[in-house]
Amino acid sequence: MNMKEISVVFPHQLFDPHPALLKTRPVYLVEDALFFQQYRFHLQKLFYHRATLHAYKLKLEQKGFTVSHFKNRDEPDLLEQVFGQLRKKKTTAVHLADPVDYLLKRRIDRLARIHSIKAIYYPSPNFINTQDALDEYFKDKKIEYKFIDCSGPGGCPNFVHGYPTIVKDGTVMPGYQEL
């Protein structure tokens, strides 16, 4: 088992197949505060998240994966604790599906930088459109645009308030819109 690299999965990323998982890498299921504490969530939603994570863990273990489940117990920053453990274990890289959440991605990138761990993102299966599909769509319509990519080390620019965001003719257009 390669503890130098691991895969991290959040409650909104229980994909089958998951793009960041390999049987040779341990899997960490993380109940981040974003999904459990950011708002006063309905208890049924919290139970649902925990139940689906548990079922996903069992499914992965049946397939031969080594899985650790980090449960949210009102810690101020469980993700920070996880990265601290990874640093102690001399982990060099974490593999994740793109969280498609500005705040979560920014925290992951910050913690990865602080703990000298490389964050490797894979496209999220949560969306129908891929970057290539968007490029093809706009090319066929002969519309010039700039897709704002938030996956770089600096994250999203301050003017980005939705995903995806494009700039067309100098106008910032957050979210999905017909052009």
N, C-alpha and C positions, 0 to 999 in steps of 0.2 A: 504494500500500500504506500503510495507516494504522499507523504505529509508535507512535502515541499510546496505542493499545489493542492488547493481544495476548490470545491464548488459551493457557492452560497445561493440559497433559494429563499425568497420571501413569500408571504401568504398569497400574494396575487400572481404568483408565477408557477403554479403547480401544473406545468405543461407535460404532456406525454406525446411525443418525446420532448425532453428539455434540451435546448441547444448547448448548455454549459456542462452537462453531466457526462462523465466517463466512469466506468466501473473501477478504473485504477486510481481515481481521486475520491477522497472522502467527501461526503455531502453534509453541509451544515444548513439545517432549516432554522431560520431566525425569525422569531416573533418580534419584529421591530416595533418600537413605540408608535411609529407612524400609523400602524394598523390596529394598535391596542390602546393607546393613551392620548393621541393627539386631540381627540374630541371626546365628548361623553357618548361613546358608541352604545347602541342598544346591546344588552347582554346576549341576545340571540346571535347577533353578528359576531361577537367575541367568541361565543361557543362554537359557531360555525367555522370561524378561522381555525380555532384550535383542533376541532374534529377533522377538518379537511387536511390539515398538516399531519395529524396523526395517521390518517388513512394513507396519505401520500408516502409517509415514512415506511409504513408496513409494505406498501406496494414496491417501493424501491428496494427494501431489504429482501423481499421475495425474488427480486431480479438480480440480487447479488451485490448491491451497493452497500457500503458502510455509511450509516447515517447517524448524525447527532442532531438532536432537537433542542434548541435553545429557547426555553419558554420565558415569556415576559412575566415578570413578577414585580411589576412596578419599579423596575430599575430606571434610574434617570436616563441611561444610555446603554442598553444591552449591546448594541452594535459596537460601541467603543470597547466593551469588555471582551467581545468576541475577537476583535482585531488585536487587543492586548494579548489574548491567549495564543493567537496565531503567531504573533511576533516571538513569544516565548518558545514556541515550537519550531521557530526558524522557517516559517512558511514564506515562500518567495512570491507566490501569486494566488489570487482568488479569481475564479471564473464565475461570471454571472450573466444572466440574460439582462439586457438593458432594462433598468427598472422603469423607464419612461416616467419618472417622477423627479422633477428638478431638485427638490430638497433632499430626497433620499440619495440621489446620485452625487450631489454635492458633498454630503456627509461621507459616503463611501470613498469618494476621491480624496477628501481631506484625511480620513483615517488611514487610507492606503499610503498616502504621502508621508504622514507622521510616522507610521510603523515600517516604512521602507518595503511595502508589499505592492506588487504590481496588480492593478485591477484590469482584468481582461473581459470586455463586454462582447456579448453575442447579440445579434438582432432579436428583438422580442417577437415571439409568435402571436402576441396579443393583437397584432394589427394585420389587416388584410393587405394593405399596401406596403411594399418595400421601397427603399430609396431608389432602386433601379426602376421599379414600376412608375414612381412619380416622375423620374427623369424622362422616361419614355412617353408618358402622358403629356408632359409639357412640351417635349420636343415635337410631338405630332401636332400640337395646337399652335406651334410656333410662338409660344409665349416665353419671353425671357423672365427668369425668376432666380432667386437665390434662396435655397433651402438652408435654414439656420440649423446647423449641426451643434447640438449641445453635448456631444460625446467626448469632446476634447478635454484637455487638462483644466482649462479655465471654466468649463461648464457653459451655461447659457449666458448670453449678454443680458444686461439689465432690462432691455426693452422686450424680452420674450416673456409672455404671460400665458402662453398656451402651446400645445403640441399637436400637430407640427406647426411651425411658424415659417412663413415665407415672406420675402420682400419682393414686391412687384412694382416697378415704376416708382421706387422710393417709398412706397406705402407698406407698412408692416401689417401683415394679415395673420393673426393667430388662429389656430384651429382649422377645421375643414371648411372650405368655402369653394363654391364653383367659380371658376375664373372665366 
